[in-house]
Structures are given as structure tokens and as C-alpha cells.
Amino acid sequence: MSGTDGTRLRTAVVGLGWWGQKIVRSLADSDRIDVVVGVEPSADVAALVSRDTGLDTVGSLADAVGRGDLEAVVLCSPHPWHAEQVVAAAEAGLHVFCEKPFTVSSEEARRALAAVTAAGVQVGLGHERRFEPAVVDLRALVASGGLGVPLVFEGNFSQDKFLSLPPDNWRLSSELAPVGPLSATGIHLVDLAISIFGRPHEVWARLGTLATGFANGDTLSVTMGFPSGATASITAILTTPFVGRVAVFGSQGWQEIRDRSHPEEPTGWDVTTQIRGSAPATGRVDPYDAVRRNLECFADAIRGGASYPISAEEIQTNVDTFEAISRSTHSGRIENV
């Protein structure tokens, strides 16, 4: 279905690199969102995307805003640019969907969210893993008490896609992508832990560059502590073949979700559940485009449908936790969130 007024949301995708191109492809036949322009400062990249997709492109966010026909932007730009771009889009009256991490500091997140609130526009966040059917079911199982008292979250989201990047790519920069394994993949697991246990109160993290020359690290381990006493243990590596795994352990049972492939091109999930007194049960969940689902939920909220399921408070919590983990990788100590 389209929006309540029958029209698709006229949108710009800002940043046409790997993930921006993924989003353009994912939305190509959406009946909720119409990507009308791409923003890309690299003329070579813009020309390539235009040739492959037919998408109109401009060189800056200001050029896109100047068209006067946009309703929303999707930000796929380097992380430190997000805060200023969110503010600029909101002040232009545009709804803002921002890729993760929303910003790289708590102060920036507060400023950006304040601009969104002042403008009365919708904000969305690129944590599509919340929208995967297996994760939706896991969260519902935990919330219903089906695993008993939730005790521990474990997750590993690792990949070796960045090994093919040139050394000067922004995703390998300690300034543009601080704590590389966190900003690339680990932040998704941080978000899932927050979605299950709420706001953490402390973190401990260790970052290393063990097998590459990446300036922002290739191996990350994080422990998150929650006021309830629950714990999350998260691993993110940028030099090992893809692995995606999430598990929650409770006082009465546990459930584990394993990705069959990278979420960029999902091929389904294997889910194993063990409840005390019952035999383990294993099932398969079919492929699903959670990236598109997240964006279309954002569009539906704008058009008067259901509320967007990631709150501004959770967005701020994500950034507060990101910042605390970053501090811990430098200090080597437990850091408060």
C-alpha cells in the first residue's frame, strides 16, 4: 500500500557508496518511498549510479534541498557528518532517516534530536536488524517471559568485506569511522541488546588491530552491564569470514538466531530454541528485506500509520552507549553510560 494520501514519500539518498546504492536498489519498486535524487560529492560515483539506475544526482545536500520537491532524506554519509546533516534537513522541514551510528557523540545526538523535535519531523535510524522476522519473534518471546528471567545476550556480527577497500576509504578512517568494528557492525548488536534489556549503565571494551593495517581497528569485544544485572557480550571482527549470530539466555531457556548470509543479501535464518523440559526445536525463517521494511515503517509513520518503533530516547541511548564504548577502548577501563 502507499501512504494514507496515496502518494509515495519523495526522498533523497545522501551518499551513494556501498550502502547508499544498496538502499536505492532496495527501494526501486517500493510503493511507499520514491527516491527522486541521490546526493554524491564524487562525480565518478554519481555518474556510475546514474548510469546503472537512472537516478538523478546532485553534489550536495544543499543542492537537493534546493529542488523544493523533497519530503525526506536518507543519510548514508560518513558518521561525523550526520549531526550537521540531520540539523540541516530538519530545519528545511524534511523528515530524516539516518544510517547508524546516528552520531558519534552524545552532545551531537542531543542537538540533532532537538532540531528534529523543533521542526516536528520524523526521525528514523538504520538499525534494520530489529526488523528481521526472527529478531521480532525473539524479542516477543523474551517480553512474554517465554525464556524466564532474561540473563545474558550474546552476539557476533563479523565480516571481511572491508579487506577489499583501498586504504584511504573513509570506512577505515579512525576519524570518519571511529572504532571501526563497532561503527560497521557491532553497533547493530549494541542496539539489539538495548532493545531487549533497556539502557545499559556501564560498558567495557577492547579494540585491537591484529590482522590488518586498519587505522580504526579490526577486532572488538564489548561487555555491557545493565541495572537489572543482565549482561550483553558482543564481538565484531573485520577480517574474518561472515558470521552473524544472536542469542538470549534466560532462567528457563534460550534461543539462538544464526544468519545464513550477510544481511545485505539475506537468505534466511536458522533459529534454535531450548526450553527446560523440552527437546531443542530448530526452524528456518525465510529471507526478508529488513532494510526496506525499516525504511517503509519510517514512511508509514510520516503518512499517519503506526508510530515508528525506534524512539528518540532509544536513539540517544544508542549514541550514549557508542560513546561510552569508544571511551573504554581508549581507557581500558569500565566506563559509565
N, C-alpha and C positions, 0 to 999 in steps of 0.2 A: 504494500500500500504506500501511497505518497502521504505527505503531511496533511493535517486537518484542512488546510486551504487548497489541497490538491496540487501544490507545486513542490518541486524539489528545491532543496536548500542550495542556493548559488554560493559556491565555495572556491577559495584559492588554496592550493597546496604550496606551502612556503618551504623550499628546499627540495630539490629533485635528485638527490643522491639515491643510494640503495633503498632506503626505507620510504622516501617520498615517492619513488617510482612504484614501489610495492603498493602504496595506498592508492595511487592513481589507477593502477590496474585493478585493484580490488573493488573500486567504486565505479568502474567503467559502465556497468549495467545496473547500478543502484537506482531504485525508484524513489529514494529519499534524498539523495545528495547528487548534485550536478557540479562536477569540478570544471569550472569555466576558464581558469587560468592557473598557470604554475609560476612560481617565483624562483628564479635561479640566477645567481650572480655570474656563474661560469657560462660564457656564451657557448662553449663547446658542448657542455652538458645539456643546456637548454635546447640547442639545435638537435641533439640526438633524441631527446624526449619528444620534441615536436615532430620529428620525422617518424618516430615509432608509434606515436599515439594521436597525432593531430592536434595536440593541446596547444593553445596559445600560451606564450610565455612572456614575462617581463623580468627586468633585472633587479627589482627591489620591492619590498613590501609597500613602500610609499606609492610606487607606480601602480600596484594592484589596487590599493585603496582609492587612488585617483580615478579609477574607472567609474566608480559611483554605482556599480550594479551588484556588489558583493553583499552577502549576508553573514558570511562566516569565513574563518581561516583555519587551516590545519597546519600547525608548525612542526616541521621536520628538520629544523635548523640545528646547528651546534648548540649544546646545552647552555653556555653562558649568554647566548643571545636571547634566550626565551623570555626573561623578565621584561626587557625593553619592548620586545615584540608583542607580548601579551598586553602590556600597558597601551602601546600604540594602537593595537587593534581594538581594544575595549573603548578607548577614547574616541575612536572613529565609529563606534556603535556596532562593531562586529562581534559576533559570538566567536569564542576561541576554544579550539581543541588543540592541546599541546602534547607533543610526544614526551615520554619520560626521559630523564627526570624533569619535573615541572620547572624547577630552577635548581641551582647548585648551592643556594644558601637560604636559611630561614628568613632573613630580612627581605631578600628578593621575593620570596613566596608571599610574605605578608603584603608587600607593596603591590604585587601583581594581582593578588586576590582582592585587595581593597579597590583597585581600579575596576575589576570585573563587577564587584558589588555596586560601586558608584554608578557604573554605566548601565546596570540592570541587564547584563548579557549573561548567556550561559557559558560555563566553562566545562571542558571535558579533558580527560587525561588518557594517554596511550598505554594503559595497563590492561591490554586485551586478554591477558591470561585469566582475569576474573570472569570473562565471558565464555570461556571454554565449557562445554556442557559437563564434562567430568568434574571440573572445579566447582561449577554451580551446584552439582549434586553433593560433592564433598562438603562444601560449606553448609548446605542444608542438613546433611547428616550430623555434622558437629553441632549445629544450632539446636537440633531436635533432641540432643542427648544420646543419639544412637551409638556413640563411642564412649559413653560415660563422661567422666570429667576429662576435658582436653588437657594434655600434659606437655607434649612436645610436637613441634613442627620441624620436619626435615625437608630440605630441598637442594637440588643440584641442577643448575642451568648453565651448561658449558658448551663451547663450540670452538671450531678452528677457522671460521670464515675470515677472520682478520689477518691470517697469515699471508693472504694474497694481496693485502693492501700495500701501497707504497709507503715508505717510512714517514712521508710528510702528510699522510692522510689525517684529517682532524680527529678521527676516532682513536688515534694512537697518541694524541697530544695530552700531556698532563695538565695543560691549561684549558683546552676546549672540551676534554672528556676526562675530568679528574677521576682517579680510582677506576681505571678502565674496565675491569671485570664487573664492578658494581654498576656503573652507568650503562654498560652494554647489556647485561643480562641479570646480574644479581638483584637489581632494584625490583625486578618483577617478583622475585621470591620474597623480598622485604615487604612488598605490597600485599602479597597473599597472606603472609604471617600477620600483618596488621589487620587484614580483613577478617581473620579468624579470632585473634587474641586481643585486638584493640591496640591502643597506644603502648609501645614499649617504654620503659623508664631508664634502661641502660643497654649499652652495646659494648662488645669487644671485637676487634677486627685485626686481621693480619694480612698484609699485602706483600707479595713478592714478585720479582722478575726473575724467574728461574729457568726459562727455556727459550726466551726471545730477547729482542732488544727493545721491546715496547717501553716507551718512556713513562707510561701510566700503569705499568704492572701487567702481569699475565695470570696471577694466581691469588685468589681471595677466599678467606674463610671468615665468617661472621657468626657471632653468638649474640642473640638478642634476649634480654630478660624482660619479663612483663610483671606488672604489680601482682597478678594472681599467683605468681610462682612458676608459670609456664615458661618454656624456653623455645626459641627457634634456632636451628643450626643450619647455616646456608653456605654453599660452596658455589663459586663461579670461576671458571678457568677459560682462558682464551687461546689455549694451544692444544687442547685435547679434542678428539672427535666428538661430535654432538652427543650430549646426554641431557635428557630432561626428566626430572623425577621430583614428585612432591608426595609427602606422606604426613599424616597426622596420627599420633598415637594417643589413645585415651585409656582410662581406667578399665574399660570394658571391651576394648577392641581397637583395631587400627585399619586405615585404608591408605593404599598407595596408588598413585597415578603415574604411569610411565608414557612419555611421548614416543610415538613411533617414528617421528621425524621432526625437523626444526619447525617451529610454528609459522615460519614464513610460508611454507607449503605443507600444511598439516595433512597427515594420512591416517589420523585416528589415535586413540589412546587405549592402553591396556590398564584395567582397574582391578586391583585385588583387595578384598575386604575380609578381615578375620574378626569375628565376634566370639567372645568366650562361650564355649559350649557348642559351637557350630563349626562345621568344616570350612576351610577357606573357600571363598567364592571369587572366581575370576571372570571378567567380562570385557568386551570390547566396545568402545564408543566410536561411532563413525566420524570421518573428517568433518570439519566445520570451520567456517571463516569467522573466527572470533574478532579479527581486526575490523572487518566490515561491520560485524554486529555492534561493536563498541561505538563506532562512528555513527551508525544508524540510530542507536539509542540516544546519542547526543542530538541528532537531528530531530528525533521524535520529541525530546524534551523541549526543544525550541518551538516546535509546531503545536504544543499543547498536549502531548501524550504523557506517558508515565515520566515521573521525575528521573533525572539522570542518577544512576546508582552509586556513583563515587562522589561523596560530599566534599565541600570546600574544606571542612575540618580534616578529612582523611588526606586530601591533597597536601595540606600543611603538615600533617603528621609524617607523610612520606618524605617531605623535604627535610623536616627536623631530624628524621632518622638518618637520611642520606648524609646530612652534615655531621651528625654525631659519629657515624661510621668513618667518614673521611678523617675526622679528628683522631679517631682511635688508630687508624693506620699510620698516622704520623707520631702519635704519642706513645703507642704501645700499651696504653692503659685502658681500663674500663672508662667509658665516657657516658655521662648522663644525656638523655634525650631532652 
